[in-house]
Amino acid sequence: MNIKMVDITSKEKCYREALAYGRILLRKETIKLILERKVEKGDVLTTAQVAAILAVKRTPEIIPLCHPIPLTGVDVEFKLEEEYIEAFVRVRTLAETGVEMEALIGVTTALLTIWDMVKKYEKDSKGQYPRIKITDVKVIQKTKKSIGIK
């Protein structure tokens, strides 16, 4: 078996951007605790935002054949609904390859951080998690614009 990193030497540097999305289902009571900043472990959304940014920066260490590329921007946003939180991670670069993996790593890390911080409130009497679930993780937008740099 031949495993190798894809050669991007001859590719042109471009402005590249990817927006990833994911959702975590939670109990209404847990969402209320997050909004009121009453979660014992601390500020859930700020912690998840920082975790997402750190994960984006370390993507090549997590995905073996992913190129290390210079990142020019990372945005992390959350939308809270009655029984779920949506996470959006936008990543930008000027590079020879895209940032889809970085955006996906960011969004999943944000959602996993939320899970970790609120799991205490989601357990049932048997210690299980009947409601909490991460769903719909995907790249919802990808942009590539030539900047004329080789």
Secondary structure as UniProt FT lines:
FT   TURN            9..10
FT   STRAND          13..25
FT   HELIX           28..35
FT   TURN            36..37
FT   TURN            40..41
FT   HELIX           44..57
FT   HELIX           59..62
FT   TURN            64..65
FT   STRAND          71..80
FT   STRAND          84..95
FT   HELIX           100..122
FT   TURN            125..126
FT   STRAND          133..149
//
